């Protein structure tokens, strides 16, 4: 695999993870664990914008549009997250997902 191919696969894997086309496990099981961001952390606004710029460069505008939707749903105009974090003393977990939420307050659980 060339360096350019690895970069492209990393961008696609991050895109697929962000837009929930694929799970982290599916990507790792395919032995293609290259990402444009740290998949164990919540993706930051600047990382998404960087990935969008990459796709713009190759005229992959449908990818850009999906990432724009994600930004609009999850970030304020200043790049801060719209969603508030759980502040429960003892959060409850009923289901393990990529975007974990507290069962009590239905707010995002983050490390």
C-alpha positions in Angstrom: 0.0 0.0 0.0 1.4 3.4 -0.9 1.4 6.3 1.5 -1.3 8.1 -0.6 -3.5 5.0 -0.4 -3.0 4.7 3.4 -4.0 8.4 3.8 -7.1 7.9 1.6 -8.2 4.8 3.6 -7.7 6.6 6.8 -9.9 9.4 5.6 -12.6 7.0 4.4 -12.4 5.0 7.7 -12.8 8.1 9.8 -15.7 9.2 7.5 -17.4 5.8 7.8 -17.0 5.8 11.6 -18.2 9.4 12.0 -21.3 8.9 9.8 -21.9 5.5 11.3 -21.6 3.6 8.0 -19.3 1.2 9.8 -18.4 0.5 13.4 -14.9 0.5 14.8 -15.0 -3.3 15.1 -16.0 -3.7 11.5 -13.1 -1.6 10.3 -10.7 -3.3 12.6 -12.0 -6.8 11.6 -11.2 -5.9 8.0 -7.6 -5.3 9.0 -7.8 -1.7 7.8 -7.3 0.1 11.2 -6.0 3.4 9.7 -7.9 6.5 10.7 -7.5 10.3 10.2 -8.4 10.8 13.9 -8.1 8.9 17.1 -11.2 6.7 17.0 -11.0 6.2 20.8 -11.7 9.9 21.4 -14.6 12.0 20.4 -13.8 13.6 17.1 -13.2 17.3 17.3 -14.6 20.0 15.0 -11.2 20.8 13.5 -10.6 17.2 12.6 -13.9 17.0 10.7 -13.1 20.2 8.8 -9.7 18.7 7.9 -11.3 15.6 6.6 -13.8 17.7 4.6 -11.0 19.6 3.0 -9.4 16.4 2.0 -12.6 15.2 0.3 -13.1 18.6 -1.4 -9.7 18.3 -2.9 -10.8 15.1 -4.7 -14.3 16.4 -5.5 -16.0 13.9 -3.2 -18.7 16.3 -2.4 -21.2 13.7 -1.2 -18.8 13.0 1.6 -18.5 16.7 2.4 -22.2 17.0 2.5 -22.6 14.2 5.0 -19.8 15.6 7.2 -21.5 19.1 7.0 -24.8 17.5 8.3 -22.8 15.9 11.1 -21.3 19.2 12.0 -24.6 21.0 11.9 -26.2 18.4 14.2 -23.3 18.2 16.7 -21.5 21.5 16.8 -22.3 25.2 17.4 -21.0 27.7 15.0 -17.9 28.4 17.2 -16.9 24.7 17.0 -18.1 23.8 20.5 -20.3 20.8 21.0 -24.1 21.2 21.1 -24.7 18.2 23.2 -24.1 18.4 27.0 -22.3 15.8 29.0 -23.8 13.7 31.7 -23.3 15.1 35.2 -25.0 12.3 37.1 -23.0 11.1 40.2 -23.7 7.5 39.2 -24.5 7.3 35.5 -26.4 4.2 34.3 -25.5 2.3 31.1 -28.1 0.1 29.4 -26.4 -0.2 26.0 -22.9 0.1 24.8 -22.6 2.2 21.7 -20.1 4.4 19.9 -21.9 7.5 21.3 -22.7 6.4 24.8 -25.5 8.1 26.7 -26.5 7.9 30.4 -29.7 6.0 30.8 -30.8 8.3 33.6 -30.5 11.7 32.0 -30.0 10.7 28.3 -26.9 13.0 28.1 -23.6 12.0 26.5 -21.0 10.0 28.5 -17.4 10.9 27.8 -14.1 9.8 29.2 
